[in-house]
Amino acid sequence: MDRDKSETEKTEQPKKTEQPISDMVGDLVVSAATVIAHSAAEAVVGRVKKAAKKSAVAKKAKAVVKKVAPKANNRRAKKTKSSAGRKAVRKKKTAKKMAKKSKR
C-alpha cells in the first residue's frame, strides 16, 4: 500500500494556474495607466488649490477669519473652568474697571 501512494504522488503533478502572457501584459498596462492617471490627478488638484488660494474671495475670507479669531479666543478664555483661568479673567476685568475709573 505504501508503494501505491508514493507512485500516485509522483505521477500526479500539481496543476499550475499560469496566466497567459497576454493577460499578464494587459494587467501591467492597466496598472501602469492607473498609476499615471493618479499622479496626474494629484498634480491638477495641487494646481487648483494654489489658484484658489490666490483668488480674491479666498483672500477676503482669510481677512475675515483673522478679525474674528482673536474675539473667539477671548470668549474661550472667559469660559475656562480652571481656577487659574478664572483668576486671570478677574484680573483683566478689574484692570479694565480701574482704567475706566482713572479716565473719569
C-alpha positions as CSV (number, residue, x, y, z in Angstrom):
1,M,0.0,0.0,0.0
2,D,2.8,2.3,0.8
3,R,4.1,1.8,-2.7
4,D,0.8,2.7,-4.3
5,K,0.6,6.0,-2.5
6,S,4.1,7.0,-3.4
7,E,3.7,6.1,-7.0
8,T,0.5,8.1,-7.4
9,E,2.1,11.1,-5.7
10,K,4.9,11.0,-8.2
11,T,2.7,10.7,-11.2
12,E,0.2,13.4,-10.1
13,Q,1.7,16.8,-10.7
14,P,0.1,19.8,-9.2
15,K,-1.9,21.8,-11.7
16,K,-0.2,25.1,-12.5
17,T,-2.5,28.0,-12.9
18,E,-0.3,30.2,-15.1
19,Q,-1.9,33.1,-16.8
20,P,-1.1,33.5,-20.5
21,I,1.5,36.2,-21.2
22,S,-1.1,38.4,-22.9
23,D,-3.1,38.6,-19.7
24,M,-0.1,39.5,-17.6
25,V,1.0,42.2,-20.0
26,G,-2.6,43.5,-20.1
27,D,-2.7,43.7,-16.3
28,L,0.7,45.5,-16.2
29,V,-0.5,48.1,-18.8
30,V,-3.7,48.7,-16.8
31,S,-1.9,49.2,-13.5
32,A,0.7,51.5,-15.1
33,A,-2.1,53.6,-16.6
34,T,-3.8,53.8,-13.2
35,V,-0.6,55.0,-11.6
36,I,-0.1,57.6,-14.2
37,A,-3.7,58.8,-14.0
38,H,-3.5,59.1,-10.3
39,S,-0.3,61.2,-10.3
40,A,-1.8,63.4,-13.0
41,A,-4.9,63.9,-10.9
42,E,-2.8,64.9,-7.9
43,A,-1.0,67.4,-9.9
44,V,-4.2,69.0,-11.2
45,V,-5.6,69.2,-7.7
46,G,-2.5,70.9,-6.4
47,R,-2.7,73.5,-9.1
48,V,-6.3,74.2,-8.4
49,K,-5.6,74.6,-4.7
50,K,-2.8,77.1,-5.4
51,A,-5.1,79.1,-7.7
52,A,-7.8,79.0,-5.2
53,K,-5.5,80.4,-2.5
54,K,-4.6,83.4,-4.8
55,S,-8.3,84.2,-5.6
56,A,-9.8,87.4,-4.3
57,V,-12.6,85.5,-2.5
58,A,-10.1,83.4,-0.6
59,K,-8.1,86.4,0.4
60,K,-11.2,88.2,1.8
61,A,-12.3,85.1,3.7
62,K,-8.8,84.9,5.2
63,A,-9.0,88.5,6.3
64,V,-12.4,87.9,8.0
65,V,-11.1,84.9,9.8
66,K,-8.1,86.9,11.1
67,K,-10.5,89.6,12.5
68,V,-12.9,87.1,14.1
69,A,-10.2,84.7,15.5
70,P,-9.0,87.0,18.4
71,K,-12.6,87.6,19.6
72,A,-13.3,83.8,19.6
73,N,-10.1,83.2,21.6
74,N,-11.1,85.8,24.1
75,R,-14.5,84.2,24.6
76,R,-12.9,80.8,25.2
77,A,-10.6,82.3,27.9
78,K,-13.7,83.7,29.7
79,K,-15.4,80.2,29.6
80,T,-12.4,78.4,31.2
81,K,-13.3,76.4,34.2
82,S,-9.9,76.1,35.9
83,S,-9.2,78.3,38.8
84,A,-6.2,79.8,37.2
85,G,-8.2,80.7,34.1
86,R,-10.9,82.4,36.3
87,K,-8.3,84.3,38.2
88,A,-6.7,85.6,35.0
89,V,-10.1,86.7,33.7
90,R,-10.9,88.5,37.0
91,K,-7.6,90.3,36.9
92,K,-8.3,91.5,33.4
93,K,-11.8,92.7,34.4
94,T,-10.5,94.6,37.4
95,A,-7.7,96.2,35.3
96,K,-10.3,97.4,32.8
97,K,-12.5,98.8,35.6
98,M,-9.6,100.6,37.1
99,A,-8.6,102.1,33.8
100,K,-12.1,103.4,33.2
101,K,-12.2,105.0,36.7
102,S,-8.9,106.6,36.1
103,K,-10.1,108.2,32.9
104,R,-13.0,109.9,34.7
